[in-house]
Amino acid sequence: MSMSHIQTLRTMLGTEKGTILPGAPNALAARIIADLDFKAVYLTGAGIANMHLGLPDLGFIDLSQLVDHVVAIRCVIDLPLVVDVDTGFGNAINVTHTVRILEQAGASAIQIEDQRAPKRCGHFDGRS
């Protein structure tokens, strides 16, 4: 797998003042975002929970489900893909595993939330 999406993201971060990353809940949405000529895609955890499970973003998505979405998206776009990994799926050892697996799946970068369990969507009240 080519890693040019990572270099593209690094270049964007180093040269642009800001970039819009539309949120995609699945591969179809990511493809539409690419077809609309955006420069990168954000794989939203809330979007996956809402669109894939019909549930709020309260930690229902696990690492294997997230990886499936990353792989599906990477199969249809070459753009940089920033992935919401919630709290990393556990302790420091789990976070290390999460980073390695998502790197292999095709994530260009990840976003990790620093929250106490149970995780709550960043849009909800009651998180700490």
C-alpha positions, 0 to 999 in steps of 0.5 A, spaced: 500 500 500 502 506 498 503 511 503 503 517 499 496 519 503 501 520 509 506 525 505 500 529 502 497 530 509 504 532 512 505 537 506 498 540 507 499 541 515 506 544 513 503 549 508 496 550 509 493 555 514 487 550 515 483 545 511 476 542 511 476 535 513 468 533 511 466 527 516 465 521 513 461 515 516 462 510 511 466 508 504 460 511 500 460 518 503 468 518 503 468 517 495 463 523 495 467 527 499 473 525 494 469 526 488 467 533 490 475 535 490 476 536 498 483 534 500 482 530 506 477 526 509 475 525 517 472 518 519 467 520 524 466 515 530 459 518 531 458 518 524 459 510 524 455 509 530 449 513 528 450 510 520 452 503 521 449 501 528 443 507 529 446 508 536 449 514 539 456 515 540 457 512 546 463 507 545 459 502 541 464 501 536 470 497 537 476 496 534 475 491 529 469 495 526 473 501 525 478 497 522 473 495 517 471 502 515 478 504 514 480 499 509 473 500 506 474 507 505 482 506 503 479 501 497 476 507 494 480 513 496 487 515 496 486 522 500 489 523 507 484 519 512 484 522 519 481 517 523 477 518 530 479 512 535 475 515 541 479 513 547 484 508 543 480 502 546 483 501 552 489 502 556 496 504 554 497 497 551 491 497 547 492 504 544 499 502 542 495 496 538 490 501 536 495 505 532 499 499 529 492 496 526 490 503 524 496 504 520 496 498 517 489 499 515 491 505 511 489 511 516 493 517 515 493 520 522 488 519 528 485 523 533 485 520 540 480 523 545 482 524 553 476 522 557 474 517 563 470 511 562 465 510 560 466 515 553 461 520 551 461 523 544 464 530 544 458 533 543 454 531 549 454 533 556 457 529 562 464 527 559 470 528 563 
